[in-house]
Amino acid sequence: MGSSPPLSAAVWLEVPLAVLLLDYTLYLWHVLMHRLTWLWRFHLPHHVDLDLDASTALRFHFSELVVSVVWRAGQVTLIGVSPLSLSVWQTLLMLRSALSQSLRFDRDPHVGMMKQPALLSSRTFL
């Protein structure tokens, strides 16, 4: 009593797959925020921070948060992710977002690791 059953093989497959799909669709959302003028106006406050640090990841216009909730609801609904997968992805996303705004490297020490395509640019981020 008191012990949980082991996680099924389906969970071990579903979580990484859901994380990849959520990350990719978030990348698409980020591209849209940069390309569509009305979304860019909401996203711009995030890019005008002169002192890049972990707090930059939290700098958003209120309207961006509102429309992002709609996108996130669509992601979760269309992909059909479990609460566990969403929690894992959200935790990884928040950690990566905070770190990617503040850590700088002369060369990328994480070559070969999964990254959001938006972070692959001439600026080297974690």
ChimeraX attribute file (.defattr): number of C-alpha atoms within 10 A of each C-alpha:
attribute: neighborCount
match mode: 1-to-1
recipient: residues
	/A:1	3
	/A:2	4
	/A:3	5
	/A:4	6
	/A:5	6
	/A:6	6
	/A:7	8
	/A:8	8
	/A:9	8
	/A:10	8
	/A:11	13
	/A:12	11
	/A:13	10
	/A:14	15
	/A:15	20
	/A:16	14
	/A:17	15
	/A:18	21
	/A:19	20
	/A:20	16
	/A:21	17
	/A:22	22
	/A:23	21
	/A:24	16
	/A:25	17
	/A:26	19
	/A:27	16
	/A:28	13
	/A:29	16
	/A:30	16
	/A:31	13
	/A:32	14
	/A:33	19
	/A:34	15
	/A:35	11
	/A:36	10
	/A:37	11
	/A:38	11
	/A:39	17
	/A:40	16
	/A:41	14
	/A:42	18
	/A:43	21
	/A:44	16
	/A:45	14
	/A:46	16
	/A:47	12
	/A:48	11
	/A:49	13
	/A:50	7
	/A:51	10
	/A:52	16
	/A:53	15
	/A:54	17
	/A:55	15
	/A:56	21
	/A:57	20
	/A:58	13
	/A:59	15
	/A:60	15
	/A:61	14
	/A:62	11
	/A:63	13
	/A:64	18
	/A:65	13
	/A:66	10
	/A:67	12
	/A:68	16
	/A:69	12
	/A:70	10
	/A:71	15
	/A:72	15
	/A:73	11
	/A:74	13
	/A:75	17
	/A:76	17
	/A:77	11
	/A:78	9
	/A:79	14
	/A:80	12
	/A:81	19
	/A:82	15
	/A:83	11
	/A:84	13
	/A:85	21
	/A:86	17
	/A:87	14
	/A:88	15
	/A:89	20
	/A:90	15
	/A:91	12
	/A:92	13
	/A:93	17
	/A:94	13
	/A:95	13
	/A:96	17
	/A:97	18
	/A:98	18
	/A:99	18
	/A:100	19
	/A:101	18
	/A:102	16
	/A:103	13
	/A:104	13
	/A:105	10
	/A:106	8
	/A:107	10
	/A:108	13
	/A:109	11
	/A:110	10
	/A:111	9
	/A:112	7
	/A:113	8
	/A:114	9
	/A:115	16
	/A:116	14
	/A:117	11
	/A:118	12
	/A:119	13
	/A:120	12
	/A:121	8
	/A:122	6
	/A:123	11
	/A:124	15
	/A:125	22
	/A:126	20
